[in-house]
Amino acid sequence: MIDSDTHVSEPADLWSSRMSSQKWGEMIPVVRPDPQAGGHSWFIGDQRIGSFGASAMVKTPGSDYPTRWTEDFPHMPARDDIHTSSWDAAERVRIMDRHGISVAALFGNLGVSRNYFRNLDDESFKVEIVQTYNDFLIDWISVAPERFIALANVPFWNPDAAAKEAERAASIGHKGIVITGIPEKHGLKPFADRSWDVLWEACTEHRLPIHFHAGGGDISQHFNQVRQDVMGGGAMQTAGTTNITLDTAHSVSDLLASGVLPRYPDTRWVIVESAVGYLPFVLECMDHHFELYMKDNPQYAMFDALPSAYFHRQMLGTYWFEKLDQHLIDRVGPNNIMFETDYPHPTCLLEDDIRGAANDGLAGIDPEHRQRILWKNAAELYQLTDIPEAASLAA
């Protein structure tokens, strides 16, 4: 199995050990105790930019296998509670072997596709933050490079800088880039604007798939103090996690209407931690309204097919907890779905869950489609030729 969505919990010294304190001083992101949340959080100066442990597995007393944090939101685990596999590559490989995962795609936990990085004033500092993470990730996978797919962040708020970083990232071993799928939530122009073309050209030249990860917009509308006070932490998390997943529908529809896919037919796009059950409706809705509003309009002459056809040619979605049936797979497309665990996020699949997803969750599915979903689509997308063996839970 190839896991199309996993996360690295950025080590506490990721930036402080790699960026010049003489040059950047207290601007460098650091981890400190967070009295408000009860654990540890990332800070830039006095500004809290994210929890250190909210998206990680924690230690299990008396066991070397991880477990989920059980306290109610917003109380987060402290630094010493975090399971080593959340941030250590060798320990991650051990867990992957136990889970039967041969190769895993890697996304950050803190990420850069949220406003707290884009809103910083110093452009060179923001770019160095991104480059430092990308360099770190290549170092991180060096423990077992054949087991990981490194995916680079880019300074998406500046398409020219993003294109340059995409080219640099490809040169050091990254196999794709991660950007926001909702640029308007960051005060940026939609992807239909030609200022983005420089980035699509770089990704085409270097064969870098472009990833929209759930939560790449402004998640404060889903997670905030008012909702927490009224709903309670658990209900806010339940609804909020669902809502940020559904936000990816916005990314899909905007991209399909943008004209980017017909203009850049060799680009490949992945909506990550997105689920796939809603995609048939989105595609059907796009096709219906394309026929009404775009088909005969010369402004959209670059389109020679329905939006759904471009999705099937160039886009993939990922899923983890859903039980797929053949009808859903046929409508989304067997070539357009990839399996993920989302490890080590609290919503992730663990050992028994993975076994269930790979077996019962795909029961009755065409065997070739099952293979495509579990590993072949990812192998083709990331140009993997030699896939290492791992103990298979799906055997």
Steps between C-alpha positions, in 0.01 A plus 500: 500500500606857431371754750414820314464722809714490812648779708827591664467676833767763455774452763523780752844602371415485129547872440703600805778255410512601134433875485735773614402639840733792433305585185144421609505507880162436663325472164613138471214259583550324834302266724405622846256397774153631428308571823180563306492154337686315773763352268763644269450725199697664222572872538654773286594757760190536716261382228367147535490341155392143574490212742804275522306186584144543376563299184716222641471159659592469866677235702316200643605409856667159499505471120713618210190540281342846475151604600271801462482792739174468693463833681244742365599785271669745554718314753797372304780255582830629627823448310600194704162334435554480123577157358845484343365383164332838456836670452773232468554340158647169619212449742255594223642223283444252783135603524462486122633144502250407768222662295603336172581833332778481242529871416348813654449851363600768751327825587586736783281547805554871557496570128536836327163524324340699779496872557744515791797451264367699207427800724858533620665817373846390388479321164852357517426359846183333377682339209778379728240344733370299205843406366618391843205264535560355154868440575409343833258258336765371259732446797216328687434240230871416464452228763308300236445710186335214314219498759393863469364751248619849595256779411623858510329807633534807280443873570163487325418865578758595233467286184843598368669406827288185517618394155864555594460296817320224311797476265746500790297241689490270198878524471552371856253212480146620562232327293220757519393832650234602752304824467171639621202391295304812599721798409219752552496413871852643508414816309651360179365482147314185387697241305333619179724807517798468268744616767496137623620365165866522595436244776304263277780521242761408760293206621449381143872522421604312813204258508392614845142416603324789674328420830211677672487377858185535710530794737693715255264794537394694808398233751409757765143498369479136613719512810455803724417598855133580433432159348695328775307680774161424345558152356773360722840388378394156381208621291707781355770253397247261350329767290820693429690198371209418271474861385866539403469178302198638314690823433698298246186489283554874453855429382383235253225711344713814471788311342274322251345832393829690491624387159833393650450130428431536126786748469742279696399144410816345645443631852370261764300612804420325828239600756630358826323391817199586293290183495333402172132433573386850403692510172229349276264783597766766443586361157136461397421852621798645314405324178138616525590863550783491248240408238286795610757774548834415335465258209412748224679801645813596299667611824535130585615376160791315662252237628444212259335269754283507811659587836463138613718389208782726618462365852531143374803593290696707751370482858498253788334495841600314814290315756548320830188409705242469222374162387515505122259312277541428132240758397686780679834390358359490148360854532812655655728285284721207603802695377406803711497362857792436736501342845635689800528449876556866601747377762566639762194730511238411761255409221750258345469127440696278737583132468152343516350791305748450216425131482129580484543768235714280277276195532140558615510860377571381146299177511346407168708752307652414164847358591678728253320804643598392851866487400477836330350660810739339749823564312507513119356849458751643747788310341416646161441851634835517680692299238592223741663201333645301790248468782647341815315220668334543839312247707157520342185529707305472178637158406 
